[in-house]
Amino acid sequence: MINNKCQIILDKFHDGNGNVTTILQDMQDTFGYIPEDAVDWFSKKLNIPASNFFGIATFYDEFYLKPRGKNIVTVCCDTACYVKGAENIVAKMRSDLKIADGEDTSDDGKFTVQKGSCVGACSIAPVVTVGTKTYGNAEADKASDILKEYE
């Protein structure tokens, strides 16, 4: 299955003016992240070292090397939100979802919890976003309520 999907991306690459970055973008659009075996497949087919792919994928924040959850939860951790307890919200959500240290996604694949940069809503700090929905004046002790909306 991965070979078929990669071949479709490769055909598209050969039809246009693609480069490693566009292949990575297409991989992520296809798989939801950048799978190591897909990188290896492209590396062999194009005779490009896998390190070139991983160098780009790890440089840009928009690329993900691990599967992400169905619901992407972003807690703004810039100054206004940080001062008002954003780190406590992150900790509470990670604890509620039993997300292991060093991981961002719950075992059931329902949630990815990540720290983010300013969303431009400092007046309602701290701010949590889930997908396109914004929650202002968030509090750690009510973080579970936000998550329950998406279970």
Steps between C-alpha positions, in 0.01 A plus 500: 500500500777744587671421168186586303452830681866590462489415130210744452706772670805410291299517177378845600859600582623394156211680326582836657786696643502327836779486753563325831283752686203444269540123537497541880187717477328240284609221736354683795177574312473132409600335828433777755870501593838408346540121536860375516430216259361746244815713532710187444290412194554845344865501597557178305283595201656845457851420622476783753635431850228456761687757708401766244134421561536488876712816506218695340224324695663578834584859407142611428237491774222409257639149444422217742699179531239328717127448448287778644169479679158557352468817710796738506503694828733799507565694817651842438813530712617848401544765769140602583376141504808367678466757780135402544571128539525345153762248616258374768233448233742299286600288800137436599395401148799272458425341836128456424583337167785292648745628240847369579800726542659574164174431316227735378224261398270289715524122461148483357592752227219738593716793616830668432587764761762752397637832616452781255591856431285809523160471335434871533245473779706628794201682647339162577818323613567220560372366169443142387404405146354169388494490125347835404317560828656742751453486877598814688562553871578130526581352839688184592220373726252534210729356232321166522175670400654614173622149423162342581342695214707294256485149645 
